[in-house]
């Protein structure tokens, strides 16, 4: 299962989201990739005020303050 984290450098909410993803990898089988929205103008326009954004299998699951239980439930649904 593929998970994408849209964020940027020096973003405390993005760091929190990364920590949650690392924790969830202990419970669920998935890989994740971080994408810096400042490297793509389309992503920057789309997500600038929403980051971090977690996308699972093409679905935007949560943005802003990421909650571990919400992401965990979605990962369970996909497995």
PDB file of N, CA, C and O in Angstrom, chain B, residues numbered from 101:
ATOM      1  N   UNK B 101       0.851  -1.168   0.000  1.00  0.00           N
ATOM      2  CA  UNK B 101       0.000   0.000   0.000  1.00  0.00           C
ATOM      3  C   UNK B 101       0.901   1.237   0.000  1.00  0.00           C
ATOM      4  O   UNK B 101       1.917   1.281   0.694  1.00  0.00           O
ATOM      5  N   UNK B 102       0.516   2.221  -0.778  1.00  0.00           N
ATOM      6  CA  UNK B 102       1.305   3.439  -0.903  1.00  0.00           C
ATOM      7  C   UNK B 102       0.633   4.613  -0.204  1.00  0.00           C
ATOM      8  O   UNK B 102      -0.566   4.851  -0.354  1.00  0.00           O
ATOM      9  N   UNK B 103       1.432   5.331   0.557  1.00  0.00           N
ATOM     10  CA  UNK B 103       0.967   6.507   1.280  1.00  0.00           C
ATOM     11  C   UNK B 103       1.856   7.674   0.873  1.00  0.00           C
ATOM     12  O   UNK B 103       3.079   7.543   0.818  1.00  0.00           O
ATOM     13  N   UNK B 104       1.241   8.804   0.591  1.00  0.00           N
ATOM     14  CA  UNK B 104       1.984  10.017   0.264  1.00  0.00           C
ATOM     15  C   UNK B 104       1.739  11.053   1.348  1.00  0.00           C
ATOM     16  O   UNK B 104       0.619  11.222   1.831  1.00  0.00           O
ATOM     17  N   UNK B 105       2.808  11.740   1.719  1.00  0.00           N
ATOM     18  CA  UNK B 105       2.719  12.848   2.670  1.00  0.00           C
ATOM     19  C   UNK B 105       3.156  14.111   1.936  1.00  0.00           C
ATOM     20  O   UNK B 105       4.325  14.260   1.579  1.00  0.00           O
ATOM     21  N   UNK B 106       2.223  15.004   1.718  1.00  0.00           N
ATOM     22  CA  UNK B 106       2.533  16.287   1.093  1.00  0.00           C
ATOM     23  C   UNK B 106       2.844  17.274   2.209  1.00  0.00           C
ATOM     24  O   UNK B 106       2.065  17.432   3.150  1.00  0.00           O
ATOM     25  N   UNK B 107       3.989  17.933   2.094  1.00  0.00           N
ATOM     26  CA  UNK B 107       4.389  18.878   3.130  1.00  0.00           C
ATOM     27  C   UNK B 107       5.478  19.798   2.619  1.00  0.00           C
ATOM     28  O   UNK B 107       5.617  20.018   1.416  1.00  0.00           O
ATOM     29  N   UNK B 108       6.254  20.336   3.565  1.00  0.00           N
ATOM     30  CA  UNK B 108       7.370  21.215   3.222  1.00  0.00           C
ATOM     31  C   UNK B 108       8.393  21.151   4.343  1.00  0.00           C
ATOM     32  O   UNK B 108       8.118  20.620   5.419  1.00  0.00           O
ATOM     33  N   UNK B 109       9.574  21.697   4.081  1.00  0.00           N
ATOM     34  CA  UNK B 109      10.623  21.753   5.089  1.00  0.00           C
ATOM     35  C   UNK B 109      10.217  22.707   6.206  1.00  0.00           C
ATOM     36  O   UNK B 109       9.453  23.648   5.993  1.00  0.00           O
ATOM     37  N   UNK B 110      10.738  22.449   7.391  1.00  0.00           N
ATOM     38  CA  UNK B 110      10.531  23.323   8.557  1.00  0.00           C
ATOM     39  C   UNK B 110       9.052  23.526   8.885  1.00  0.00           C
ATOM     40  O   UNK B 110       8.620  24.640   9.182  1.00  0.00           O
ATOM     41  N   UNK B 111       8.293  22.452   8.828  1.00  0.00           N
ATOM     42  CA  UNK B 111       6.858  22.477   9.138  1.00  0.00           C
ATOM     43  C   UNK B 111       6.625  21.548  10.331  1.00  0.00           C
ATOM     44  O   UNK B 111       6.773  20.332  10.212  1.00  0.00           O
ATOM     45  N   UNK B 112       6.265  22.115  11.467  1.00  0.00           N
ATOM     46  CA  UNK B 112       6.113  21.285  12.672  1.00  0.00           C
ATOM     47  C   UNK B 112       4.960  20.289  12.534  1.00  0.00           C
ATOM     48  O   UNK B 112       5.058  19.172  13.041  1.00  0.00           O
ATOM     49  N   UNK B 113       3.888  20.662  11.871  1.00  0.00           N
ATOM     50  CA  UNK B 113       2.786  19.716  11.668  1.00  0.00           C
ATOM     51  C   UNK B 113       3.210  18.573  10.747  1.00  0.00           C
ATOM     52  O   UNK B 113       2.756  17.440  10.905  1.00  0.00           O
ATOM     53  N   UNK B 114       4.081  18.877   9.788  1.00  0.00           N
ATOM     54  CA  UNK B 114       4.592  17.832   8.888  1.00  0.00           C
ATOM     55  C   UNK B 114       5.474  16.862   9.663  1.00  0.00           C
ATOM     56  O   UNK B 114       5.421  15.654   9.431  1.00  0.00           O
ATOM     57  N   UNK B 115       6.277  17.377  10.573  1.00  0.00           N
ATOM     58  CA  UNK B 115       7.118  16.521  11.409  1.00  0.00           C
ATOM     59  C   UNK B 115       6.257  15.607  12.274  1.00  0.00           C
ATOM     60  O   UNK B 115       6.572  14.429  12.444  1.00  0.00           O
ATOM     61  N   UNK B 116       5.172  16.149  12.818  1.00  0.00           N
ATOM     62  CA  UNK B 116       4.242  15.335  13.601  1.00  0.00           C
ATOM     63  C   UNK B 116       3.636  14.228  12.738  1.00  0.00           C
ATOM     64  O   UNK B 116       3.504  13.088  13.183  1.00  0.00           O
ATOM     65  N   UNK B 117       3.270  14.570  11.509  1.00  0.00           N
ATOM     66  CA  UNK B 117       2.680  13.583  10.596  1.00  0.00           C
ATOM     67  C   UNK B 117       3.677  12.477  10.278  1.00  0.00           C
ATOM     68  O   UNK B 117       3.306  11.305  10.217  1.00  0.00           O
ATOM     69  N   UNK B 118       4.942  12.843  10.076  1.00  0.00           N
ATOM     70  CA  UNK B 118       5.974  11.840   9.803  1.00  0.00           C
ATOM     71  C   UNK B 118       6.134  10.892  10.981  1.00  0.00           C
ATOM     72  O   UNK B 118       6.278   9.684  10.798  1.00  0.00           O
ATOM     73  N   UNK B 119       6.108  11.438  12.186  1.00  0.00           N
ATOM     74  CA  UNK B 119       6.231  10.600  13.383  1.00  0.00           C
ATOM     75  C   UNK B 119       5.064   9.617  13.476  1.00  0.00           C
ATOM     76  O   UNK B 119       5.253   8.457  13.843  1.00  0.00           O
ATOM     77  N   UNK B 120       3.871  10.078  13.147  1.00  0.00           N
ATOM     78  CA  UNK B 120       2.693   9.206  13.165  1.00  0.00           C
ATOM     79  C   UNK B 120       2.842   8.100  12.130  1.00  0.00           C
ATOM     80  O   UNK B 120       2.537   6.942  12.417  1.00  0.00           O
ATOM     81  N   UNK B 121       3.304   8.436  10.941  1.00  0.00           N
ATOM     82  CA  UNK B 121       3.486   7.420   9.899  1.00  0.00           C
ATOM     83  C   UNK B 121       4.525   6.383  10.319  1.00  0.00           C
ATOM     84  O   UNK B 121       4.350   5.190  10.073  1.00  0.00           O
ATOM     85  N   UNK B 122       5.608   6.839  10.955  1.00  0.00           N
ATOM     86  CA  UNK B 122       6.619   5.894  11.443  1.00  0.00           C
ATOM     87  C   UNK B 122       6.011   4.947  12.482  1.00  0.00           C
ATOM     88  O   UNK B 122       6.264   3.743  12.445  1.00  0.00           O
ATOM     89  N   UNK B 123       5.220   5.480  13.397  1.00  0.00           N
ATOM     90  CA  UNK B 123       4.553   4.654  14.409  1.00  0.00           C
ATOM     91  C   UNK B 123       3.611   3.646  13.760  1.00  0.00           C
ATOM     92  O   UNK B 123       3.595   2.474  14.136  1.00  0.00           O
ATOM     93  N   UNK B 124       2.835   4.098  12.795  1.00  0.00           N
ATOM     94  CA  UNK B 124       1.856   3.222  12.151  1.00  0.00           C
ATOM     95  C   UNK B 124       2.501   2.126  11.325  1.00  0.00           C
ATOM     96  O   UNK B 124       1.880   1.091  11.084  1.00  0.00           O
ATOM     97  N   UNK B 125       3.734   2.332  10.886  1.00  0.00           N
ATOM     98  CA  UNK B 125       4.422   1.275  10.141  1.00  0.00           C
ATOM     99  C   UNK B 125       4.701   0.064  11.027  1.00  0.00           C
ATOM    100  O   UNK B 125       4.944  -1.029  10.515  1.00  0.00           O
ATOM    101  N   UNK B 126       4.673   0.238  12.326  1.00  0.00           N
ATOM    102  CA  UNK B 126       4.851  -0.890  13.248  1.00  0.00           C
ATOM    103  C   UNK B 126       3.588  -1.752  13.293  1.00  0.00           C
ATOM    104  O   UNK B 126       3.644  -2.930  13.646  1.00  0.00           O
ATOM    105  N   UNK B 127       2.453  -1.155  12.934  1.00  0.00           N
ATOM    106  CA  UNK B 127       1.159  -1.840  13.032  1.00  0.00           C
ATOM    107  C   UNK B 127       0.582  -2.251  11.673  1.00  0.00           C
ATOM    108  O   UNK B 127      -0.223  -3.179  11.597  1.00  0.00           O
ATOM    109  N   UNK B 128       0.988  -1.571  10.611  1.00  0.00           N
ATOM    110  CA  UNK B 128       0.414  -1.790   9.281  1.00  0.00           C
ATOM    111  C   UNK B 128       1.536  -1.945   8.259  1.00  0.00           C
ATOM    112  O   UNK B 128       2.633  -1.415   8.434  1.00  0.00           O
ATOM    113  N   UNK B 129       1.243  -2.678   7.195  1.00  0.00           N
ATOM    114  CA  UNK B 129       2.212  -2.886   6.126  1.00  0.00           C
ATOM    115  C   UNK B 129       1.992  -1.855   5.026  1.00  0.00           C
ATOM    116  O   UNK B 129       1.077  -1.994   4.215  1.00  0.00           O
ATOM    117  N   UNK B 130       2.828  -0.821   4.998  1.00  0.00           N
ATOM    118  CA  UNK B 130       2.746   0.194   3.948  1.00  0.00           C
ATOM    119  C   UNK B 130       4.084   0.898   3.810  1.00  0.00           C
ATOM    120  O   UNK B 130       4.915   0.881   4.718  1.00  0.00           O
ATOM    121  N   UNK B 131       4.268   1.508   2.670  1.00  0.00           N
ATOM    122  CA  UNK B 131       5.420   2.366   2.442  1.00  0.00           C
ATOM    123  C   UNK B 131       4.899   3.780   2.246  1.00  0.00           C
ATOM    124  O   UNK B 131       3.772   3.979   1.792  1.00  0.00           O
ATOM    125  N   UNK B 132       5.712   4.744   2.584  1.00  0.00           N
ATOM    126  CA  UNK B 132       5.268   6.123   2.396  1.00  0.00           C
ATOM    127  C   UNK B 132       6.400   6.958   1.825  1.00  0.00           C
ATOM    128  O   UNK B 132       7.585   6.660   1.977  1.00  0.00           O
ATOM    129  N   UNK B 133       5.972   8.010   1.166  1.00  0.00           N
ATOM    130  CA  UNK B 133       6.906   8.917   0.513  1.00  0.00           C
ATOM    131  C   UNK B 133       6.499  10.343   0.855  1.00  0.00           C
ATOM    132  O   UNK B 133       5.318  10.693   0.850  1.00  0.00           O
ATOM    133  N   UNK B 134       7.501  11.148   1.150  1.00  0.00           N
ATOM    134  CA  UNK B 134       7.259  12.561   1.441  1.00  0.00           C
ATOM    135  C   UNK B 134       7.477  13.376   0.176  1.00  0.00           C
ATOM    136  O   UNK B 134       8.472  13.193  -0.526  1.00  0.00           O
ATOM    137  N   UNK B 135       6.549  14.270  -0.112  1.00  0.00           N
ATOM    138  CA  UNK B 135       6.641  15.127  -1.293  1.00  0.00           C
ATOM    139  C   UNK B 135       6.604  16.578  -0.839  1.00  0.00           C
ATOM    140  O   UNK B 135       5.651  17.016  -0.195  1.00  0.00           O
ATOM    141  N   UNK B 136       7.657  17.318  -1.184  1.00  0.00           N
ATOM    142  CA  UNK B 136       7.743  18.739  -0.841  1.00  0.00           C
ATOM    143  C   UNK B 136       6.943  19.531  -1.866  1.00  0.00           C
ATOM    144  O   UNK B 136       7.292  19.559  -3.046  1.00  0.00           O
ATOM    145  N   UNK B 137       5.880  20.168  -1.418  1.00  0.00           N
ATOM    146  CA  UNK B 137       5.002  20.884  -2.341  1.00  0.00           C
ATOM    147  C   UNK B 137       5.690  22.085  -2.991  1.00  0.00           C
ATOM    148  O   UNK B 137       5.233  22.584  -4.020  1.00  0.00           O
ATOM    149  N   UNK B 138       6.788  22.546  -2.391  1.00  0.00           N
ATOM    150  CA  UNK B 138       7.504  23.693  -2.956  1.00  0.00           C
ATOM    151  C   UNK B 138       8.357  23.320  -4.167  1.00  0.00           C
ATOM    152  O   UNK B 138       8.967  24.190  -4.789  1.00  0.00           O
ATOM    153  N   UNK B 139       8.401  22.043  -4.501  1.00  0.00           N
ATOM    154  CA  UNK B 139       9.119  21.596  -5.694  1.00  0.00           C
ATOM    155  C   UNK B 139       8.197  21.434  -6.894  1.00  0.00           C
ATOM    156  O   UNK B 139       8.647  21.017  -7.961  1.00  0.00           O
ATOM    157  N   UNK B 140       6.913  21.756  -6.741  1.00  0.00           N
ATOM    158  CA  UNK B 140       5.941  21.575  -7.816  1.00  0.00           C
ATOM    159  C   UNK B 140       4.874  22.659  -7.687  1.00  0.00           C
ATOM    160  O   UNK B 140       4.133  22.693  -6.704  1.00  0.00           O
ATOM    161  N   UNK B 141       4.798  23.538  -8.676  1.00  0.00           N
ATOM    162  CA  UNK B 141       3.858  24.665  -8.601  1.00  0.00           C
ATOM    163  C   UNK B 141       2.400  24.235  -8.489  1.00  0.00           C
ATOM    164  O   UNK B 141       1.607  24.892  -7.814  1.00  0.00           O
ATOM    165  N   UNK B 142       2.047  23.136  -9.147  1.00  0.00           N
ATOM    166  CA  UNK B 142       0.666  22.647  -9.076  1.00  0.00           C
ATOM    167  C   UNK B 142       0.348  22.189  -7.647  1.00  0.00           C
ATOM    168  O   UNK B 142      -0.706  22.517  -7.102  1.00  0.00           O
ATOM    169  N   UNK B 143       1.267  21.430  -7.051  1.00  0.00           N
ATOM    170  CA  UNK B 143       1.047  20.979  -5.674  1.00  0.00           C
ATOM    171  C   UNK B 143       1.058  22.145  -4.700  1.00  0.00           C
ATOM    172  O   UNK B 143       0.282  22.163  -3.745  1.00  0.00           O
ATOM    173  N   UNK B 144       1.921  23.110  -4.931  1.00  0.00           N
ATOM    174  CA  UNK B 144       1.978  24.290  -4.071  1.00  0.00           C
ATOM    175  C   UNK B 144       0.646  25.029  -4.084  1.00  0.00           C
ATOM    176  O   UNK B 144       0.127  25.407  -3.033  1.00  0.00           O
ATOM    177  N   UNK B 145       0.099  25.233  -5.269  1.00  0.00           N
ATOM    178  CA  UNK B 145      -1.192  25.922  -5.372  1.00  0.00           C
ATOM    179  C   UNK B 145      -2.304  25.113  -4.711  1.00  0.00           C
ATOM    180  O   UNK B 145      -3.196  25.675  -4.077  1.00  0.00           O
ATOM    181  N   UNK B 146      -2.244  23.805  -4.863  1.00  0.00           N
ATOM    182  CA  UNK B 146      -3.301  22.934  -4.358  1.00  0.00           C
ATOM    183  C   UNK B 146      -3.277  22.785  -2.830  1.00  0.00           C
ATOM    184  O   UNK B 146      -4.325  22.791  -2.185  1.00  0.00           O
ATOM    185  N   UNK B 147      -2.077  22.651  -2.260  1.00  0.00           N
ATOM    186  CA  UNK B 147      -1.967  22.278  -0.848  1.00  0.00           C
ATOM    187  C   UNK B 147      -1.356  23.335   0.065  1.00  0.00           C
ATOM    188  O   UNK B 147      -1.175  23.078   1.256  1.00  0.00           O
ATOM    189  N   UNK B 148      -1.039  24.497  -0.450  1.00  0.00           N
ATOM    190  CA  UNK B 148      -0.281  25.493   0.305  1.00  0.00           C
ATOM    191  C   UNK B 148      -0.788  25.728   1.729  1.00  0.00           C
ATOM    192  O   UNK B 148       0.013  25.756   2.664  1.00  0.00           O
ATOM    193  N   UNK B 149      -2.075  25.895   1.912  1.00  0.00           N
ATOM    194  CA  UNK B 149      -2.593  26.179   3.258  1.00  0.00           C
ATOM    195  C   UNK B 149      -3.167  24.936   3.943  1.00  0.00           C
ATOM    196  O   UNK B 149      -3.748  25.035   5.023  1.00  0.00           O
ATOM    197  N   UNK B 150      -3.004  23.777   3.319  1.00  0.00           N
ATOM    198  CA  UNK B 150      -3.594  22.543   3.860  1.00  0.00           C
ATOM    199  C   UNK B 150      -2.575  21.629   4.527  1.00  0.00           C
ATOM    200  O   UNK B 150      -2.969  20.747   5.290  1.00  0.00           O
ATOM    201  N   UNK B 151      -1.276  21.805   4.269  1.00  0.00           N
ATOM    202  CA  UNK B 151      -0.285  20.815   4.680  1.00  0.00           C
ATOM    203  C   UNK B 151      -0.205  20.667   6.194  1.00  0.00           C
ATOM    204  O   UNK B 151      -0.459  21.610   6.944  1.00  0.00           O
ATOM    205  N   UNK B 152       0.148  19.477   6.616  1.00  0.00           N
ATOM    206  CA  UNK B 152       0.430  18.299   5.828  1.00  0.00           C
ATOM    207  C   UNK B 152      -0.854  17.649   5.313  1.00  0.00           C
ATOM    208  O   UNK B 152      -1.925  17.795   5.901  1.00  0.00           O
ATOM    209  N   UNK B 153      -0.717  16.936   4.213  1.00  0.00           N
ATOM    210  CA  UNK B 153      -1.828  16.178   3.639  1.00  0.00           C
ATOM    211  C   UNK B 153      -1.363  14.736   3.486  1.00  0.00           C
ATOM    212  O   UNK B 153      -0.287  14.478   2.945  1.00  0.00           O
ATOM    213  N   UNK B 154      -2.173  13.799   3.961  1.00  0.00           N
ATOM    214  CA  UNK B 154      -1.869  12.388   3.783  1.00  0.00           C
ATOM    215  C   UNK B 154      -2.844  11.798   2.782  1.00  0.00           C
ATOM    216  O   UNK B 154      -4.063  11.909   2.914  1.00  0.00           O
ATOM    217  N   UNK B 155      -2.253  11.162   1.768  1.00  0.00           N
ATOM    218  CA  UNK B 155      -3.022  10.518   0.706  1.00  0.00           C
ATOM    219  C   UNK B 155      -2.716   9.021   0.754  1.00  0.00           C
ATOM    220  O   UNK B 155      -1.554   8.616   0.773  1.00  0.00           O
ATOM    221  N   UNK B 156      -3.766   8.212   0.771  1.00  0.00           N
ATOM    222  CA  UNK B 156      -3.606   6.757   0.784  1.00  0.00           C
ATOM    223  C   UNK B 156      -4.305   6.190  -0.434  1.00  0.00           C
ATOM    224  O   UNK B 156      -5.505   6.380  -0.631  1.00  0.00           O
ATOM    225  N   UNK B 157      -3.529   5.489  -1.247  1.00  0.00           N
ATOM    226  CA  UNK B 157      -4.059   4.870  -2.467  1.00  0.00           C
ATOM    227  C   UNK B 157      -4.875   5.868  -3.290  1.00  0.00           C
ATOM    228  O   UNK B 157      -5.951   5.534  -3.786  1.00  0.00           O
ATOM    229  N   UNK B 158      -4.359   7.096  -3.433  1.00  0.00           N
ATOM    230  CA  UNK B 158      -5.000   8.104  -4.267  1.00  0.00           C
ATOM    231  C   UNK B 158      -6.098   8.903  -3.607  1.00  0.00           C
ATOM    232  O   UNK B 158      -6.669   9.791  -4.240  1.00  0.00           O
ATOM    233  N   UNK B 159      -6.416   8.618  -2.350  1.00  0.00           N
ATOM    234  CA  UNK B 159      -7.480   9.332  -1.633  1.00  0.00           C
ATOM    235  C   UNK B 159      -6.873  10.230  -0.566  1.00  0.00           C
ATOM    236  O   UNK B 159      -6.100   9.771   0.275  1.00  0.00           O
ATOM    237  N   UNK B 160      -7.227  11.520  -0.602  1.00  0.00           N
ATOM    238  CA  UNK B 160      -6.788  12.432   0.452  1.00  0.00           C
ATOM    239  C   UNK B 160      -7.569  12.070   1.713  1.00  0.00           C
ATOM    240  O   UNK B 160      -8.792  12.205   1.768  1.00  0.00           O
ATOM    241  N   UNK B 161      -6.838  11.609   2.719  1.00  0.00           N
ATOM    242  CA  UNK B 161      -7.478  11.098   3.920  1.00  0.00           C
ATOM    243  C   UNK B 161      -7.578  12.159   5.003  1.00  0.00           C
ATOM    244  O   UNK B 161      -8.600  12.267   5.680  1.00  0.00           O
ATOM    245  N   UNK B 162      -6.520  12.940   5.166  1.00  0.00           N
ATOM    246  CA  UNK B 162      -6.551  13.944   6.222  1.00  0.00           C
ATOM    247  C   UNK B 162      -5.555  15.043   5.911  1.00  0.00           C
ATOM    248  O   UNK B 162      -4.544  14.809   5.248  1.00  0.00           O
ATOM    249  N   UNK B 163      -5.849  16.261   6.399  1.00  0.00           N
ATOM    250  CA  UNK B 163      -4.971  17.411   6.203  1.00  0.00           C
ATOM    251  C   UNK B 163      -4.913  18.224   7.490  1.00  0.00           C
ATOM    252  O   UNK B 163      -5.815  18.165   8.326  1.00  0.00           O
ATOM    253  N   UNK B 164      -3.835  18.981   7.628  1.00  0.00           N
ATOM    254  CA  UNK B 164      -3.685  19.825   8.813  1.00  0.00           C
ATOM    255  C   UNK B 164      -3.160  19.028   9.987  1.00  0.00           C
ATOM    256  O   UNK B 164      -2.082  18.439   9.912  1.00  0.00           O
ATOM    257  N   UNK B 165      -3.902  19.007  11.051  1.00  0.00           N
ATOM    258  CA  UNK B 165      -3.504  18.240  12.232  1.00  0.00           C
ATOM    259  C   UNK B 165      -3.881  16.784  11.983  1.00  0.00           C
ATOM    260  O   UNK B 165      -5.058  16.429  11.931  1.00  0.00           O
ATOM    261  N   UNK B 166      -2.854  15.947  11.831  1.00  0.00           N
ATOM    262  CA  UNK B 166      -3.061  14.540  11.499  1.00  0.00           C
ATOM    263  C   UNK B 166      -3.330  13.744  12.770  1.00  0.00           C
ATOM    264  O   UNK B 166      -2.613  13.868  13.763  1.00  0.00           O
ATOM    265  N   UNK B 167      -4.365  12.936  12.718  1.00  0.00           N
ATOM    266  CA  UNK B 167      -4.741  12.112  13.867  1.00  0.00           C
ATOM    267  C   UNK B 167      -4.429  10.655  13.561  1.00  0.00           C
ATOM    268  O   UNK B 167      -4.880  10.100  12.559  1.00  0.00           O
ATOM    269  N   UNK B 168      -3.650  10.051  14.445  1.00  0.00           N
ATOM    270  CA  UNK B 168      -3.189   8.683  14.251  1.00  0.00           C
ATOM    271  C   UNK B 168      -4.345   7.711  14.051  1.00  0.00           C
ATOM    272  O   UNK B 168      -4.274   6.843  13.181  1.00  0.00           O
ATOM    273  N   UNK B 169      -5.412   7.842  14.842  1.00  0.00           N
ATOM    274  CA  UNK B 169      -6.523   6.887  14.744  1.00  0.00           C
ATOM    275  C   UNK B 169      -7.234   6.977  13.396  1.00  0.00           C
ATOM    276  O   UNK B 169      -7.685   5.957  12.875  1.00  0.00           O
ATOM    277  N   UNK B 170      -7.343   8.167  12.825  1.00  0.00           N
ATOM    278  CA  UNK B 170      -7.995   8.332  11.521  1.00  0.00           C
ATOM    279  C   UNK B 170      -7.173   7.631  10.435  1.00  0.00           C
ATOM    280  O   UNK B 170      -7.722   6.917   9.596  1.00  0.00           O
ATOM    281  N   UNK B 171      -5.877   7.839  10.457  1.00  0.00           N
ATOM    282  CA  UNK B 171      -5.002   7.222   9.458  1.00  0.00           C
ATOM    283  C   UNK B 171      -4.982   5.708   9.653  1.00  0.00           C
ATOM    284  O   UNK B 171      -5.011   4.956   8.678  1.00  0.00           O
ATOM    285  N   UNK B 172      -4.933   5.262  10.893  1.00  0.00           N
ATOM    286  CA  UNK B 172      -4.910   3.831  11.182  1.00  0.00           C
ATOM    287  C   UNK B 172      -6.173   3.144  10.666  1.00  0.00           C
ATOM    288  O   UNK B 172      -6.097   2.065  10.080  1.00  0.00           O
ATOM    289  N   UNK B 173      -7.327   3.765  10.881  1.00  0.00           N
ATOM    290  CA  UNK B 173      -8.585   3.176  10.394  1.00  0.00           C
ATOM    291  C   UNK B 173      -8.574   3.066   8.869  1.00  0.00           C
ATOM    292  O   UNK B 173      -9.033   2.066   8.317  1.00  0.00           O
ATOM    293  N   UNK B 174      -8.062   4.070   8.199  1.00  0.00           N
ATOM    294  CA  UNK B 174      -8.020   4.052   6.736  1.00  0.00           C
ATOM    295  C   UNK B 174      -7.045   2.987   6.235  1.00  0.00           C
ATOM    296  O   UNK B 174      -7.310   2.321   5.234  1.00  0.00           O
ATOM    297  N   UNK B 175      -5.925   2.827   6.928  1.00  0.00           N
ATOM    298  CA  UNK B 175      -4.960   1.802   6.541  1.00  0.00           C
ATOM    299  C   UNK B 175      -5.560   0.410   6.733  1.00  0.00           C
ATOM    300  O   UNK B 175      -5.338  -0.484   5.917  1.00  0.00           O
ATOM    301  N   UNK B 176      -6.310   0.233   7.798  1.00  0.00           N
ATOM    302  CA  UNK B 176      -6.972  -1.050   8.070  1.00  0.00           C
ATOM    303  C   UNK B 176      -7.988  -1.365   6.964  1.00  0.00           C
ATOM    304  O   UNK B 176      -8.098  -2.505   6.511  1.00  0.00           O
ATOM    305  N   UNK B 177      -8.715  -0.345   6.547  1.00  0.00           N
ATOM    306  CA  UNK B 177      -9.716  -0.496   5.487  1.00  0.00           C
ATOM    307  C   UNK B 177      -9.076  -0.947   4.175  1.00  0.00           C
ATOM    308  O   UNK B 177      -9.673  -1.711   3.416  1.00  0.00           O
ATOM    309  N   UNK B 178      -7.861  -0.470   3.912  1.00  0.00           N
ATOM    310  CA  UNK B 178      -7.187  -0.785   2.648  1.00  0.00           C
ATOM    311  C   UNK B 178      -6.472  -2.127   2.642  1.00  0.00           C
ATOM    312  O   UNK B 178      -6.112  -2.635   1.580  1.00  0.00           O
ATOM    313  N   UNK B 179      -6.266  -2.700   3.816  1.00  0.00           N
ATOM    314  CA  UNK B 179      -5.481  -3.947   3.851  1.00  0.00           C
ATOM    315  C   UNK B 179      -6.319  -5.175   3.634  1.00  0.00           C
ATOM    316  O   UNK B 179      -5.795  -6.289   3.637  1.00  0.00           O
TER     317      UNK B 179
END
